[in-house]
Amino acid sequence: MLQFRGTTTFGFAALMCLATVATAQNKPFPDEWFFDGAQRPAPLKALEGKPAPAISAASWIGTELALKDQKGKVVVVDFWATWCGPCMASIPENVEIVKRYKDQGLVFVGVHDAANGWDKAASVVKDKGINYPVAHDKSPGASASDFKVQFWPTYVLIDRNGIIRGAGLTPNHVEDAVKLLLAEAGPAAAGAIGAEFAADHYLGGEGRPASLKSSEGKAAPRLQAERWIGAAPTAAALKDNVVVAYFLSPSSAIAMKDLEKLAAIEKELTAQGVVFVGICDARASWDKMKETAAAKMITMPIMQDAKEMPDASKRENPRSLGVIAGALGVQFQPTTVIIDRSGTVRAAGLKTDKIKAVAEKLLAEQAKDIPPKGQ
């Protein structure tokens, strides 16, 4: 849990820890989502939990892609053929799935049978409006062999870390699996998550600190606070919401000036359920922070970061901005970090004028992509 140290303990930490556990578990899909359920072919079942092999293609319709380059994305590989009736019947739903989830991190690719039917593939792609690349399997069926294809169509679902999570799903459960995998985040997704936002979204652009980049895709750290300005967020307020953490100091003229721009964004996004939390430099004067907050009529609750506790072999780092700042790679103020509803850091070091766009993207995800509890 995300804990607040002192007289009050809230659910922010709980949210983060639960998210970490959920991601780590990577629960298997229900047997009923697969052809033949628990009795599905052993070679397909054995693929699950292992890295996806490469696609070996003789040629492509559309843009060629390599699975090794899709880390951080959720990938659906559809082994199909123009001679396969069920394959052809499933294509319209494939197209709709791509439309619904492409902008949220989904990659879809078709791999056509090496032996027969490729001569009709181009016309099928055109006539059915296929909106994903299609590979012609390398003879005598190299990809089908590597992916242990037993029947047509065979759908293989690959998670953000490049691990096969389901092989042999029925067409009507592909979208269910996609939604679950898109809701996950893991260490291997960090680079892709950061890459989903352009460099101009960040202070320093491509040159922002590597420590900030590396925090993306990871579970947010525990929040510990002994004192607050304003009402500390409750567990109910934090649960399942997008959180904007704004690192500041009363001695930072830039951070204080930026608060004026942040106030309007905060007002608009708070109404949509986004939670804003200010995190003050552990070294700063708390009295000065309180005076500044009152003078500027800051509405955002502000906590003071905890000082690092040195171990027996080290002295306290006088340059440290605090425990939370250190965990997130924050080296200066202002720094804005956005955490999604699963407790995962999605963007670290955002410019103030980009907060709204990123927060709205995450709000849209939580509305459409994260399944209700119990499912």
C-alpha positions in Angstrom: 0.0 0.0 0.0 0.9 3.6 -0.4 1.3 4.7 3.1 1.3 8.1 4.7 3.5 8.0 7.8 2.3 9.8 10.9 -1.1 10.0 12.4 -2.9 9.1 9.2 -2.6 6.1 6.8 -4.3 6.1 3.5 -4.8 3.8 0.5 -2.3 5.4 -1.9 0.3 2.9 -0.9 -2.1 0.0 -0.9 -3.1 0.9 -4.5 0.5 0.9 -5.6 1.4 -2.4 -3.9 -1.7 -4.2 -5.1 -0.9 -3.0 -8.7 2.6 -4.4 -8.4 1.3 -7.8 -7.2 -1.4 -7.9 -9.9 1.3 -7.2 -12.6 3.7 -9.7 -11.2 1.1 -12.5 -11.1 0.3 -12.4 -14.8 -2.7 -14.7 -14.3 -3.5 -17.1 -17.1 -6.6 -16.6 -19.2 -9.6 -18.7 -18.4 -9.6 -22.1 -20.2 -13.0 -21.4 -21.7 -11.3 -18.7 -23.9 -9.4 -21.3 -25.9 -10.4 -23.8 -28.5 -10.9 -27.1 -26.6 -10.4 -25.3 -23.3 -8.2 -27.1 -20.8 -7.7 -29.9 -23.3 -6.2 -27.6 -26.0 -3.1 -29.0 -27.7 -0.2 -29.3 -25.4 2.3 -27.7 -27.8 0.2 -24.5 -27.8 -0.2 -24.5 -24.1 3.6 -25.0 -23.6 4.2 -21.8 -25.5 2.6 -19.7 -22.7 5.0 -18.0 -20.4 7.8 -18.1 -22.9 9.3 -15.4 -25.1 7.6 -15.2 -28.5 9.7 -16.5 -31.4 10.4 -14.3 -34.5 8.0 -14.2 -37.4 9.8 -15.7 -40.5 8.2 -14.2 -43.6 8.7 -14.6 -47.3 7.0 -11.3 -48.0 4.6 -8.8 -46.5 1.5 -6.9 -47.4 1.8 -3.7 -45.4 4.6 -2.6 -43.2 7.0 -5.3 -42.2 7.5 -5.6 -38.5 9.7 -7.6 -36.1 8.2 -8.9 -32.8 11.4 -8.0 -31.0 10.8 -4.4 -31.7 7.3 -4.4 -30.1 8.4 -4.5 -26.5 6.0 -2.4 -24.4 3.1 -3.2 -26.8 0.5 -5.8 -26.7 0.7 -8.0 -29.8 -1.9 -10.3 -31.5 -0.6 -12.7 -34.1 -3.3 -14.3 -36.2 -2.4 -17.4 -38.2 -4.9 -17.5 -41.0 -5.5 -18.4 -44.7 -7.8 -17.3 -47.5 -9.0 -20.9 -47.8 -10.1 -21.0 -44.1 -13.7 -20.2 -43.6 -13.5 -19.4 -39.9 -10.4 -17.2 -40.6 -12.2 -15.2 -43.2 -15.3 -14.8 -40.9 -13.1 -13.5 -38.1 -11.4 -10.7 -40.1 -14.1 -8.0 -39.6 -13.7 -8.3 -35.9 -9.9 -8.2 -36.2 -10.3 -4.9 -38.1 -12.6 -3.5 -35.4 -10.2 -4.5 -32.6 -7.4 -2.7 -34.3 -9.5 0.4 -34.6 -10.5 0.3 -31.0 -7.1 -0.3 -29.4 -4.3 0.7 -31.9 -3.8 4.0 -30.2 -3.6 2.4 -26.8 -0.6 0.2 -27.5 -2.0 -2.7 -29.6 -0.1 -4.2 -32.5 -1.9 -6.8 -34.7 -0.3 -8.9 -37.4 -1.6 -11.7 -39.7 0.6 -14.6 -40.8 -0.8 -16.4 -43.8 -0.3 -20.1 -44.5 2.9 -20.8 -46.5 1.4 -23.5 -48.6 -1.9 -22.3 -50.2 -4.0 -19.3 -50.8 -1.5 -16.5 -50.8 -2.4 -15.6 -54.3 -5.7 -14.3 -53.1 -4.3 -12.5 -50.0 -3.9 -9.1 -51.5 -7.5 -8.9 -52.8 -8.8 -10.1 -49.4 -6.7 -7.4 -47.6 -8.2 -4.8 -49.9 -11.8 -6.1 -50.0 -12.1 -6.6 -46.2 -10.2 -3.4 -45.3 -7.5 -5.2 -43.3 -5.8 -2.5 -41.3 -2.8 -4.5 -40.1 0.3 -6.0 -41.8 0.0 -9.5 -43.2 3.0 -11.7 -43.6 3.4 -14.7 -46.0 4.9 -17.4 -43.9 8.2 -18.7 -45.0 8.0 -22.1 -46.8 7.5 -24.7 -45.6 5.7 -23.0 -42.8 8.5 -21.8 -40.5 6.4 -19.4 -38.4 3.6 -21.9 -38.1 6.1 -24.5 -36.9 7.7 -22.1 -34.4 4.3 -21.1 -33.0 3.1 -24.7 -32.9 0.0 -24.0 -35.0 -2.4 -26.9 -34.8 -5.5 -25.4 -36.5 -6.7 -22.3 -38.4 -7.1 -19.6 -37.2 -4.7 -19.7 -34.3 -4.5 -16.5 -32.3 -1.4 -15.9 -30.2 -1.4 -13.1 -27.6 1.9 -11.5 -26.5 2.2 -9.2 -23.6 4.2 -5.9 -23.1 7.3 -7.9 -22.1 7.3 -10.1 -25.3 5.9 -13.1 -23.4 3.3 -15.3 -24.9 0.3 -15.3 -22.6 -2.3 -17.2 -24.7 -2.0 -19.5 -27.7 -5.1 -20.8 -29.5 -7.8 -18.4 -28.3 -11.2 -18.4 -29.9 -11.9 -15.4 -32.0 -14.7 -14.2 -29.7 -12.3 -13.9 -26.8 -9.4 -12.1 -28.5 -10.7 -8.7 -27.4 -11.1 -9.9 -23.8 -7.5 -10.9 -23.7 -6.3 -7.7 -25.4 -8.1 -5.6 -22.8 -6.5 -7.5 -19.9 -3.0 -7.2 -21.4 -3.3 -3.5 -22.2 -4.3 -2.9 -18.5 -1.0 -4.4 -17.4 2.3 -2.7 -17.1 5.7 -4.1 -16.3 9.4 -3.2 -16.2 9.9 -4.1 -19.9 7.1 -1.7 -20.8 8.9 1.3 -19.4 10.7 2.4 -22.6 7.6 2.0 -24.7 5.4 3.9 -22.2 7.8 6.8 -22.2 8.0 6.6 -26.0 4.2 6.9 -26.4 4.6 10.6 -25.6 6.7 12.8 -27.8 10.0 14.3 -26.6 8.5 17.8 -26.6 6.1 16.7 -23.8 9.0 16.7 -21.4 11.2 19.3 -19.8 14.6 18.8 -21.4 13.1 16.8 -24.3 15.4 13.9 -25.3 17.9 15.2 -22.8 15.7 14.7 -19.7 17.4 12.7 -16.9 17.7 9.0 -17.4 16.5 8.6 -13.9 13.1 10.0 -14.8 12.9 7.8 -17.9 13.7 4.7 -16.0 10.9 5.3 -13.5 8.2 5.0 -16.2 6.5 1.6 -16.4 7.2 0.9 -12.8 5.0 0.9 -9.7 5.0 4.2 -7.9 6.8 4.2 -4.5 5.2 4.5 -1.1 4.1 8.0 -0.1 5.2 8.9 3.4 4.1 12.2 4.9 4.2 13.6 8.4 2.6 16.9 7.5 0.2 18.4 5.0 -1.0 21.7 3.8 -4.7 21.2 3.0 -6.6 18.0 3.4 -4.6 14.8 2.7 -6.3 12.7 0.0 -8.4 9.8 1.3 -8.2 6.3 0.2 -11.5 6.7 -1.7 -10.1 9.7 -3.5 -7.0 7.9 -4.6 -8.5 4.6 -5.5 -8.6 3.8 -9.2 -7.8 7.4 -10.2 -5.1 9.1 -12.2 -2.7 10.9 -9.9 -0.6 14.0 -10.8 2.4 14.4 -8.4 4.0 17.8 -8.6 7.4 18.2 -7.0 8.1 21.7 -5.8 9.9 23.9 -3.4 9.1 27.4 -2.0 12.6 28.4 -2.9 12.2 27.5 -6.6 10.9 30.6 -8.4 10.2 28.5 -11.5 8.1 26.0 -9.5 6.2 28.8 -7.8 5.5 30.6 -11.1 4.4 27.3 -12.7 1.8 26.9 -10.0 -0.2 29.7 -11.6 -0.5 27.7 -14.9 -1.1 24.5 -13.0 -4.1 25.9 -11.0 -6.3 26.1 -14.1 -5.4 22.6 -15.2 -6.0 21.3 -11.7 -9.4 22.8 -11.5 -10.5 21.3 -14.9 -9.0 17.8 -14.3 -10.1 17.5 -10.7 -13.6 17.7 -11.9 -12.9 14.6 -14.1 -11.5 12.6 -11.2 -7.8 13.3 -11.4 -6.1 13.7 -8.0 -3.3 16.3 -7.6 -0.7 16.0 -4.9 2.1 18.5 -4.3 5.4 17.0 -2.9 7.6 19.6 -1.2 11.4 19.2 -1.1 12.4 17.5 2.1 15.1 20.1 2.7 12.8 23.1 2.3 11.5 25.3 5.2 8.0 24.0 5.9 7.0 27.4 7.4 8.0 29.1 4.2 6.0 26.5 2.2 2.9 27.2 4.3 3.3 30.9 3.9 3.8 30.6 0.1 0.8 28.3 -0.2 -1.4 30.7 1.7 -0.2 33.7 -0.3 -0.8 32.0 -3.6 -4.1 30.4 -2.4 -2.9 27.0 -3.5 -5.8 24.5 -3.5 -3.7 21.4 -4.2 -2.9 19.4 -1.0 0.9 19.5 -0.4 3.0 17.0 1.6 6.6 17.3 2.6 8.8 14.5 1.3 10.6 12.5 4.0 14.3 12.8 4.4 16.4 9.9 3.4 17.5 7.8 6.4 21.2 7.1 6.1 22.5 3.7 6.9 25.5 3.0 9.0 27.9 3.2 6.1 26.7 6.5 4.5 26.0 10.0 5.4 22.7 11.6 4.4 23.0 13.1 0.9 22.6 16.8 1.3 21.4 17.1 -2.3 18.6 14.6 -1.9 15.2 16.1 -2.5 13.5 13.3 -0.4 12.6 9.7 -0.4 9.8 9.9 -2.9 11.8 12.2 -5.2 14.7 9.8 -5.0 12.6 6.8 -5.9 11.2 8.5 -8.9 14.5 9.9 -10.1 13.4 13.6 -9.5 16.5 15.8 -9.5 15.0 19.3 -9.8 11.8 21.3 -9.3 9.4 21.6 -10.8 8.9 18.0 -11.9 5.6 16.5 -12.7 4.9 12.8 -12.6 1.7 11.1 -13.7 0.6 7.8 -12.3 -2.2 5.8 -13.9 -5.1 4.1 -12.0 -3.1 0.8 -11.6 -0.4 2.7 -9.7 2.1 2.7 -12.6 4.3 5.7 -13.4 3.4 6.6 -17.0 5.2 9.9 -17.5 7.9 11.6 -15.5 9.2 15.1 -16.1 6.2 16.4 -18.1 5.8 20.0 -19.1 2.9 21.7 -17.4 1.1 22.4 -20.7 1.2 18.7 -21.5 -0.4 17.5 -18.3 -3.9 17.7 -19.6 -3.3 15.7 -22.7 -1.6 12.9 -20.9 -4.1 12.8 -18.0 -7.0 12.6 -20.5 -5.3 9.7 -22.3 -5.1 7.8 -19.0 -8.6 8.7 -18.0 -9.8 7.3 -21.3 -7.9 4.1 -20.6 -9.5 3.6 -17.3 -12.9 4.1 -18.7 -12.5 1.7 -21.6 -9.7 -0.8 -20.9 -9.5 -1.8 -17.3 -12.0 -4.5 -16.5 -14.3 -4.2 -13.5 -13.1 -5.9 -10.3 -14.0 -9.5 -10.1 -13.6 -10.2 -13.8 
